[in-house]
């Protein structure tokens, strides 16, 4: 277990992404994934009220509903850290949206509390005092344990923290940011430094570059994926192929998977509490789980950092 900066939550070093539940993993498959993750020691599950609204016939909330049914069936709510999000489904972070969305998420999750509640978007049209005031009310009511933000840059996060401090409101204690070995633009020096100074835990998503950093996408290999296939936008350039070669060598040296090495590199970065990753089958999950205990040495981390820059 690791302690996530100021959040005072003991979380497993790999957060299981719930975006696939109700999408590429039906309820039965989702239950199998959740059971396997918990059996391996996992306790940290991430979802959102908007998952999986992009599927025809869905309206959002399907992932939360599946997780809620699973927790009810297993009776294990108190053993878990559940994170969900608000804003993307409704397109804003007004006080009424946050209040109503939290109530709906609690009902779908069949729980009385959300451990980490994220602003899923940065709503520039709603004053931060209103958004943070609504979040603060949920924290004071005991409905939410900790607050987080998605997609906030350093300037916006600093502004939000300043508003919380000035108004005596609950602060953002976590950020989710698009970050991996090959894509590092969002977690720049300014945001990373701010999070380290302010004790804000960083949870990177797309930690496997949409599957590229699992090693399954290679030149000459035809891979079909229900989640959209090969999504690494730079293609098979010299940089990405050099990273794959290094990942192969390091994985072989540790008798582990390429995916585990990719996620372990993330865990080794300053301020990162735990990477997020999802799987649609138990076999895929088993490729990710070794990352929770894999420790890369300084030379391995440095080599990957240089090659992926």
N, C-alpha and C positions, 0 to 999 in steps of 0.2 A: 504493500500500500504506500501511497505518497500523500503528503499533506499539501493541498492546493493553496499555497501562499496564504493570504489572509482569510480564506474562506472557511477554515476550520472544518473541512470535510475530508475524510479519508476515502480517497477514490482509487480504484484500480487504474494501473498505468495505461490502460487502453479503454477508451470510451466507445461503447457500441452504438453506432449510428442507426437510428430507427427509420430512416427515410425510405428504406426498401419495404417496410411492413405495409401490406395492403397494396403494394405495387408489384415488384418482382418476387416477393415472398408472400404467399397467401397466409391465412391465419395459422394453418397447420405447420407450414414451413417456418413461420415466425416463432411459434412456440418452440420448435426444435432448436432454432438458433438461440433463443433466449435461455432455454434450458442448458445448452452446451456452454454458453458464455458464463453462466452462473456456476456451473459445475467446475469450470476452470478457475474460479475465484473472482470472476467479474462481478461488479456491483453498480456500474455507472452507465446509465442508458440515456441517450439523447433523442428527442423527438421534437415535433412542432405541431401547432394546430393546423398548419397548412399542408402537412404530409397526409395523403398524397393526392392533392387537388388536381394535379396535372393528368391523372388517369381518367379516361372517359368513364363517366358514370359516378365518379367520386366528387365530393364537395369539400374535402379537407377533414382532418380529424381521424381518418381511418387508422393511422399508425397509433395514435393515442388510444383509440378504442381497443385495438389488439393488445397493446401493452396492459391496459386496464383489465381486460379479460384474463390475460395470463397471470397477472399478479393476484387477481381474485381466486383463480383456480389453484395457484401454488401457495397462497397465503404468506407471501414473502415480502410484502411492502416495506416492512421495517428494516430489512436487510439491504435495501437498495437506495441509490441516489438517482433521482429522476429529474432530468432537465427537459424543459419544453420552452416554447417560444410563442410570441405574440407579435402581430403587426403585418406580416406578409399576407395573411388571409384577408384581412380587412383593408389593408393598404394605408393604415395610419396608426398612431400611438396616442390617440386621445384618451382622456380619463375614462370615458364611457366604454371605449373599445377594450381597454385593458381590464376594466372591471368585469365586463360581460364575457370576454374571452377567457379570463381566468376561471370564472364559474363553469363555463362550458368544458374547459380542459380538465378541471377537477372531476366533473361528472363522467367524462369519457375515460379518464384514468382510474376512476373508482377509488379516489383517495381524498384525504382532507388537506393535503399540502403538496406543494411543488418545491423541491429542494433547490433547484436553480431555475430562475425564470428569466429568459432572455428577451430583450428588444430585438426582434428579428430583422428589423430595418432601421435605417436612420431617417426618421420623419422630420424633415426640416420645417414643415408647415405647422407643427404643433410645438408650442413652447416647451423647452426642457423642464421648466418648473411644473407644468401640467403633467407631463409624462412621468417624471420622477416622483411627483407628489402622489400619483396614482399607484406607482410601484411601492412607494413608502407605506401607503395605507395597507397594502396587502402584507407587507413585512410586519407591520405593527399588529395586524390581525392574526398573525401566525399562519397565514395561508401560504406564504412564500418564505423560504429560508434565506436565499441569496439571490442577488441580481446580476445579470450579465448583459452584454451588448454584442450584436453581430454587425460586421461591416463598418465599424467606427474607425476612422483614422486617428492619428495622435491629437490633432487639433480639436476634433469633436469630442473625443474621450476626455481630454483635459477640461474642456468646457463643461461637460456633464459632471465631472468630479468636483469642479469648482462650485457649480450650482448646488450640488448635494451638500457640500461643506458649508456654504453660505446659508442655506435654508434649513440645515439640520435634518436632511433627508437621507434615507438609505442610499448607499453608493453602489455603483457597478463594481463588482469584485472579480468579474471574469469577462474575457472577450473571446469570441470565436472569430477566426480569421482564416482566409484562404492561404495556406502555406504548406509547402513541401520542399523536398530536396531540389526540385527543378523550378519551382515557382515561388519567388520570395518577395514579390513587389509589395504586397499588402502589409506584411510584417517588416516594415522598414526600421531603420535605426531609431527614428523618432518615436514610433509606437512601441518598439521593444524597450527602449530606455524608459519611457513613461511608465509602462507596465511594471518594470523592475523597481522603479523608484516608489510607485504608489502601491505596490503589493497586489497588482491585478494579475490573476492567473490567466494564462494564454492556452486556449484549446484550439489547435489548428484543424480545419476540415479540408477535404480533398487532399489528405495526407499522402495518398497513393497516386496522385495526379490522374484521377479517374481510371485507375487500373494500370497505367503504364508502369508504375513503380512496383508492381507485383511481378514484373518480368514476363507476363504472358503475351504482350504485344512486341513482336520482333519482325525484322525484315523477312519477307517471304512466308510469314505465318498468317493464315487467314483465321481471324477470331471473330465470332459473332457474339454480341452481348445484348441482352434485353434492356440494358441500361444505356444503350446508345453506342456501344462499341468503342473503338479507340478514340479517346478524347484528348490526347496530348497534342496541343495545337501546333507545336513546333515540328512535329513529325520526327522522322528518324534522322536527325542532324548529328553532326560529329559529337556535340556535347552530350546529347541524350544517350547515344550509343556508348560513349566512354563511361557514362554513369552506370549503364547496364553492365558493362564488363566488370567494373569495380564491384558492383553489387553482387554479381555472380561469384567473384573471388572471395569476397568477405563472407557471403552466405556459406560457401563451401568450407571456409576455414572454421566457421562456427557450427557446421552441420545443421544449418537452419534454412529458412526460406528467404528469398529476395524481399518479399513483403515485410517480413519481420525486421530485416536490416534497415529498410527504408523508414519504418516507424521508429525503430530504435535511434536512428539518426535524429529524428524530430525530438524524441525524449531527451536527447543529450544537449539540446539547445537551451540557452539561458531563458528562464521565465516560463518555459512550456511545462504545464502541469501534466497533460495527457493528450495525445492525439486522438482524433475521432476517426473511425473507420467502420464501414458497413460490409456485410456479406449477405449473399442471397442463398447460400447453402452452408451446411455445417462443414463441408470439406474446405470451402473458402475461408471460413472462420478459423479453422485449424491452422491455416497458413499465417494468420495474423497474430494468434495468441502468443507465440514465443517472443514477440516483441516486448511483452510485459516484463520479462526477466532478462532479456538480452542486453548486455553491457558492452558497447563498443569501446575499444581503447582510443587513446588520444590520436594516434596516427591514423586509425581508420576513420574517425570522425573528420579529421583534417583533410584526408584524401577526398572523401565524398563532398565535403564543403567546397573545396577548390574546384573539383570537376563539375559540380552542379551550378556554380556561380555564373 
